[in-house]
Amino acid sequence: MPELPEVETVRRGLLPAMEGKRILRAEINRPDLRWPLPERMAERLTGARVERLRRRSKYILADLDTGESLLIHLGMSGRMLVSGVMLGDFHLDHPAPQKHDHVVLHMEGDARVTFNDARRFGAMDLVRTDREEAHWLLSGIGPEPLGNAFDESYLTAALKKRSSPIKTALLDQHVVAGLGNIYVSEVLFRAGIDPRRAANRISATRLAQLVPLIREVLTEAIEAGGSSLRDHRQADGELGYFQHSFRVYDREDEPCPTCTTPIRRIVQSSRSSYFCPRCQR
């Protein structure tokens, strides 16, 4: 599942084609993705101007001048691909239509934004912008880890009564938005914290140290275009490269980059956790 860096990378790639531009025609090629698409979706999108393109947790939100926002969730295999626009020094020509191009936005300026999703685990919805926090996918989500509301005092207070493993606590979207399995594993390695330790058994000092490390790992991943393990692509179709910087994730039995002890893999809440049994206590 794409995590914050992958979604932020896609959002930034969509900016030249979408922000400030009008949707000249919305082409909806099926009635549903993971869930049914909103009623009259093509009609409600066609002619609308995208005033702002932003991210909330793992969701992209396109604020329209109609008072609605287009909510986009990539799911496990969804891709937002841009064509007919300059990205950097290259012009991306329009590709031939593909079988799984479920939603196509024909934008002002000849750009095209295509949502392609072979397995249809992604989702789209239209929500009133002034009521988005009540949307069932967005309600109760914690602060953004790169925002000012996420600081040392917030995190220590949020975790001081949680007896669950620290890995599980950091994956809880009510605690902090957008963190997923890959980046929590990498953060805990840099912090030297065993993913199995109970969150409320970790000192406030060590918990506070997680905040800058979370920001550090996420920022590095965004700069690398996210991590392409299976399906993730940037908006221009290119892969992300942060997977080449993993220190523990998906490196079972490989030597720890710090002490050479073999990296261990365990399962926590049905997800793989990778850690160094010597460096992480």
C-alpha positions as CSV (number, residue, x, y, z in Angstrom):
1,M,0.0,0.0,0.0
2,P,1.5,3.4,-0.9
3,E,2.6,5.4,2.1
4,L,2.9,9.1,2.6
5,P,6.1,9.6,0.5
6,E,4.6,7.8,-2.5
7,V,1.3,9.7,-2.3
8,E,3.2,13.0,-1.8
9,T,5.4,12.2,-4.8
10,V,2.3,11.6,-7.0
11,R,0.7,14.8,-5.8
12,R,3.7,16.9,-6.7
13,G,3.8,15.2,-10.1
14,L,0.2,16.1,-10.7
15,L,0.6,19.8,-9.9
16,P,1.7,21.1,-13.3
17,A,-1.3,19.4,-15.0
18,M,-4.0,20.0,-12.4
19,E,-3.6,22.9,-10.0
20,G,-5.1,26.1,-11.4
21,K,-6.5,24.3,-14.4
22,R,-10.0,23.5,-15.5
23,I,-11.3,20.0,-16.2
24,L,-12.6,20.2,-19.7
25,R,-14.0,16.7,-19.7
26,A,-14.2,13.9,-17.2
27,E,-14.3,10.4,-18.7
28,I,-15.6,7.8,-16.4
29,N,-15.2,4.3,-17.8
30,R,-16.8,2.1,-15.1
31,P,-19.3,2.7,-12.2
32,D,-17.0,1.6,-9.4
33,L,-13.4,1.0,-8.2
34,R,-13.0,-0.5,-4.7
35,W,-16.4,1.2,-3.9
36,P,-19.0,2.7,-6.2
37,L,-18.0,6.0,-7.7
38,P,-20.1,9.1,-6.8
39,E,-23.3,9.8,-8.6
40,R,-23.0,12.0,-11.7
41,M,-19.3,12.1,-11.3
42,A,-18.5,13.1,-14.9
43,E,-21.0,15.9,-14.8
44,R,-19.8,17.2,-11.4
45,L,-16.2,17.3,-12.5
46,T,-16.6,18.6,-16.1
47,G,-16.0,22.3,-16.1
48,A,-14.7,22.5,-12.6
49,R,-11.4,24.3,-11.9
50,V,-8.9,22.7,-9.6
51,E,-8.0,25.5,-7.1
52,R,-5.6,23.5,-4.9
53,L,-4.1,20.1,-4.9
54,R,-3.1,18.8,-1.5
55,R,-2.5,15.6,0.5
56,R,-4.1,14.4,3.7
57,S,-2.5,11.3,5.1
58,K,-2.4,8.8,2.2
59,Y,-5.1,10.6,0.2
60,I,-4.9,13.2,-2.5
61,L,-7.5,16.0,-2.5
62,A,-8.2,18.2,-5.4
63,D,-10.2,21.3,-4.2
64,L,-12.6,22.4,-6.9
65,D,-14.3,25.8,-7.4
66,T,-17.6,24.1,-7.1
67,G,-17.2,23.7,-3.3
68,E,-16.4,20.0,-3.6
69,S,-13.1,18.1,-3.4
70,L,-12.1,15.1,-5.5
71,L,-10.7,12.5,-3.0
72,I,-8.2,10.1,-4.5
73,H,-6.9,6.9,-2.9
74,L,-4.4,4.9,-4.9
75,G,-4.9,1.6,-3.1
76,M,-2.4,-1.1,-3.8
77,S,-2.2,-0.8,-7.6
78,G,-3.6,2.6,-8.5
79,R,-1.6,5.0,-10.6
80,M,-2.2,8.6,-11.5
81,L,-0.4,9.2,-14.8
82,V,0.1,12.6,-16.5
83,S,0.6,13.1,-20.2
84,G,0.5,16.1,-22.7
85,V,2.5,18.3,-20.3
86,M,6.1,19.3,-19.7
87,L,7.6,17.6,-16.6
88,G,11.1,19.0,-16.1
89,D,12.8,19.0,-19.5
90,F,10.5,16.4,-21.1
91,H,7.2,16.5,-22.8
92,L,5.1,13.5,-22.0
93,D,3.0,12.5,-25.1
94,H,-0.4,11.0,-24.7
95,P,-0.2,7.2,-24.6
96,A,-2.7,4.9,-26.2
97,P,-5.7,4.1,-24.0
98,Q,-5.1,1.1,-21.7
99,K,-7.6,-1.5,-20.5
100,H,-7.5,-0.3,-16.9
101,D,-7.8,3.4,-17.5
102,H,-10.9,3.8,-15.3
103,V,-11.0,7.6,-14.9
104,V,-9.5,10.1,-17.4
105,L,-9.5,13.9,-16.8
106,H,-8.9,16.0,-19.9
107,M,-7.4,19.1,-18.5
108,E,-7.1,22.7,-19.8
109,G,-3.9,23.1,-21.7
110,D,-4.1,19.6,-23.4
111,A,-2.9,17.8,-20.3
112,R,-4.4,14.4,-19.5
113,V,-4.6,12.8,-16.0
114,T,-5.4,9.1,-16.0
115,F,-6.3,6.9,-13.1
116,N,-5.2,3.4,-14.0
117,D,-5.8,0.5,-11.5
118,A,-5.5,-3.1,-12.7
119,R,-6.9,-4.6,-9.4
120,R,-9.3,-1.8,-8.6
121,F,-8.2,-1.4,-4.9
122,G,-8.1,2.3,-5.3
123,A,-11.0,4.7,-4.7
124,M,-12.4,8.1,-5.7
125,D,-15.1,10.2,-4.2
126,L,-16.5,13.7,-4.2
127,V,-16.9,15.4,-0.8
128,R,-17.9,18.9,0.2
129,T,-14.6,20.7,1.0
130,D,-16.0,22.3,4.1
131,R,-17.1,18.9,5.5
132,E,-14.2,16.7,4.5
133,E,-13.1,16.0,8.1
134,A,-16.4,14.1,8.5
135,H,-15.8,11.8,5.5
136,W,-15.5,8.3,6.7
137,L,-12.0,7.8,5.1
138,L,-10.7,11.0,6.7
139,S,-12.4,11.3,10.1
140,G,-10.2,10.9,13.2
141,I,-6.9,10.9,11.3
142,G,-4.0,12.2,13.4
143,P,-1.7,15.1,12.6
144,E,0.5,15.2,9.6
145,P,4.1,14.1,10.6
146,L,5.6,16.9,8.5
147,G,3.3,19.6,10.0
148,N,3.7,21.8,13.1
149,A,1.0,20.0,15.1
150,F,3.2,16.9,15.2
151,D,5.9,17.6,17.8
152,E,7.6,15.9,20.7
153,S,5.0,16.9,23.3
154,Y,2.2,15.6,21.2
155,L,3.8,12.2,20.4
156,T,4.8,11.5,24.0
157,A,1.3,12.4,25.3
158,A,-0.3,10.2,22.5
159,L,1.8,7.2,23.4
160,K,2.2,7.3,27.1
161,K,-0.9,5.2,27.9
162,R,-0.5,2.8,24.9
163,S,0.6,-0.7,25.9
164,S,0.7,-2.0,22.3
165,P,4.0,-2.5,20.6
166,I,5.6,0.8,19.4
167,K,5.5,-0.4,15.8
168,T,1.7,-1.0,16.0
169,A,1.2,2.4,17.8
170,L,3.0,4.3,15.1
171,L,1.0,2.6,12.4
172,D,-2.3,3.8,14.0
173,Q,-3.6,6.6,11.7
174,H,-5.3,8.1,14.7
175,V,-1.9,8.7,16.2
176,V,-0.1,10.1,13.2
177,A,-1.2,10.4,9.6
178,G,0.4,8.6,6.6
179,L,2.9,6.3,8.3
180,G,3.1,2.7,7.0
181,N,5.0,-0.4,7.5
182,I,8.1,0.5,5.4
183,Y,8.9,3.8,7.0
184,V,8.0,2.9,10.6
185,S,10.5,0.0,10.3
186,E,13.2,2.4,9.0
187,V,12.5,5.0,11.7
188,L,12.7,2.5,14.6
189,F,16.0,1.2,13.3
190,R,17.4,4.7,13.2
191,A,16.1,5.3,16.7
192,G,17.5,2.0,18.0
193,I,14.1,0.9,19.3
194,D,12.9,-2.7,19.2
195,P,9.5,-2.8,17.3
196,R,8.2,-5.2,20.0
197,R,8.6,-2.8,22.9
198,A,5.4,-1.5,24.5
199,A,5.0,2.1,23.6
200,N,4.3,3.1,27.3
201,R,7.5,1.4,28.4
202,I,9.7,3.7,26.3
203,S,11.0,6.8,28.0
204,A,9.7,10.2,27.0
205,T,13.1,11.2,25.9
206,R,13.4,8.3,23.4
207,L,9.8,8.9,22.2
208,A,10.6,12.5,21.6
209,Q,13.6,11.5,19.5
210,L,11.2,9.7,17.1
211,V,9.8,13.0,15.8
212,P,12.9,14.3,13.9
213,L,13.7,10.8,12.7
214,I,10.2,10.4,11.3
215,R,10.6,13.7,9.4
216,E,14.1,12.7,8.3
217,V,13.0,9.4,6.8
218,L,9.9,10.8,5.1
219,T,11.8,13.7,3.6
220,E,14.5,11.4,2.3
221,A,11.9,9.1,0.8
222,I,10.0,12.0,-0.9
223,E,13.2,13.3,-2.4
224,A,13.9,9.8,-3.8
225,G,10.4,9.6,-5.3
226,G,9.1,7.1,-2.8
227,S,9.7,3.3,-2.8
228,S,8.8,1.1,-5.8
229,L,8.4,-2.4,-4.5
230,R,5.6,-3.6,-6.7
231,D,3.2,-1.1,-8.3
232,H,4.2,2.4,-7.3
233,R,5.0,4.8,-10.1
234,Q,5.5,8.5,-10.1
235,A,3.1,10.7,-12.2
236,D,5.5,10.5,-15.1
237,G,5.6,6.7,-14.9
238,E,9.0,6.6,-13.4
239,L,10.0,4.4,-10.4
240,G,10.8,5.7,-7.0
241,Y,14.3,4.9,-5.6
242,F,14.1,4.9,-1.8
243,Q,14.0,1.1,-1.7
244,H,17.7,1.2,-2.5
245,S,18.3,3.1,0.8
246,F,16.4,0.7,3.1
247,R,18.5,-0.2,6.1
248,V,16.3,-3.0,7.4
249,Y,13.0,-3.2,5.6
250,D,12.9,-6.3,3.3
251,R,16.5,-7.2,4.2
252,E,15.9,-10.4,6.3
253,D,19.2,-12.2,7.0
254,E,21.3,-9.5,5.5
255,P,23.9,-7.9,7.7
256,C,22.9,-4.9,9.8
257,P,24.6,-1.8,8.2
258,T,25.8,-0.8,11.7
259,C,26.9,-4.0,13.4
260,T,26.6,-6.8,10.7
261,T,24.2,-8.9,12.9
262,P,21.6,-10.5,10.5
263,I,18.4,-8.6,10.2
264,R,15.4,-10.4,11.6
265,R,11.9,-10.5,10.3
266,I,8.9,-11.1,12.6
267,V,5.1,-10.7,12.0
268,Q,3.2,-8.0,14.0
269,S,-0.5,-7.5,13.3
270,S,-0.2,-9.5,10.1
271,R,2.6,-7.3,8.8
272,S,6.3,-8.0,8.5
273,S,8.6,-6.1,10.9
274,Y,12.3,-6.0,10.1
275,F,14.9,-5.0,12.8
276,C,18.4,-5.6,14.1
277,P,18.2,-7.6,17.4
278,R,21.5,-6.1,18.6
279,C,21.1,-2.4,17.7
280,Q,17.4,-2.1,18.6
281,R,16.5,-2.5,22.2
